[in-house]
Amino acid sequence: MSRPWQASSDHLRLSVRLTPNGGRDAIDGVETGSDGESYLKARVSVAPEKGKANKALIALLAKSLGIPKSSLTLLSGETARKKILRIEGEPEDLVVKLTAIAKG
């Protein structure tokens, strides 16, 4: 299975498939789409209006990774289910944490 992130020298790019109105805030592992791309599956309890779901996703990831919310930036997918985020930090540390939370 491929990983839903790509490491650079000072950050990671993370592909996420977000389910708003998901009943709870949670990370549900990794999924490979029909296009062959891998995504981190996440759900948030809020509705996708006025960026609330995106903010909830950033808060969920920041809490799960133990990093500040300011370390995460939404690069693309503001109104789509599939999103690309940039996570600032030491890539090796972030990969270890993402691997752990992706397994649940």
N, C-alpha and C positions, 0 to 999 in steps of 0.2 A: 504494500500500500504506500502510495506517495504521501508526503506530508503537506499540510495546508499552509506551510510557511516557507519563506526564503530568507536566509540570513545574509546580511551585509556586514560591513565592518563595525557599524555602530547602531544598527537597528534590525528589526525583522519586519517583513511584510506578511501579513496574516490574512488568509481568505476565510470568510465567515458566511454561513448561511443562517440568517436570523428568522426566527418565527415570533412575530409580535402576538400579543394576546395569548401567550402560551400557558397561562395559568400560574406559572411560577418563573422565577429567574434561575436558569440552570444551563450548564454546558453538557451536551448530550453526546460527546465523542466526535469522531471524524467520519465523514461520509464522502464517497466518491460519486460525483455526478455523472450523468450520461455523456458529458463532454470529456470525461476522463480526469477532470480536475478534482482535487480533494478540498474539502471545506471543513472547518470546525463548526459543528452544529451547536447553535445556542438558541435559547428561548427566553423571552422576557414577558412579564405579566402586563405591561402597559400597551396601549394602542399605538399604532404607527401614525400619530398625528403631531405635527409641528416639531418633529425631531425627537419626541419623547422616547421612542423605542431605541434610537441610536444612542441617546444619552444613557439609557438603562444598560445597553450593551457595553458601552465603555466603562460604566461603573462596575458591571459584573466582571468584566475581564480584569480591570484594575484590582478589584478585591481578590479574585482568584489567583492572580499572579503576584500579589503583594507589592504592587507598584502604584505610584500616584496616577490619578486620572489624566493629569497633564502630559503623561508619557505616551498616551494613545491619541492618534489622529486618524480620522476617517478620510481615506484618500479617494474612494469611489463607492458608489452604490447608495447614495443618500436616501433615495426613494425606492431602492430595489431590495429584494431579499438577500441577494449575494453582494457582499461588501468586501472591500480591501482596506485593512487598517495598517498603519505604521506604528510600531511599538519601539520607542526609544529605549536604549539600554544595552547591556552586554549580551550579545547574541547567544553565547554559550549558556549563560544562566537562564535566559528566556526560553531557550529550546528545552532545557531540563524541566522547567516549570510547566511549559505547554504540553510536553509529553505526559507529564503526570496528570494534569487536569483533563487531557483528551481521553485518557483511559478511564476516567471517572473514579 
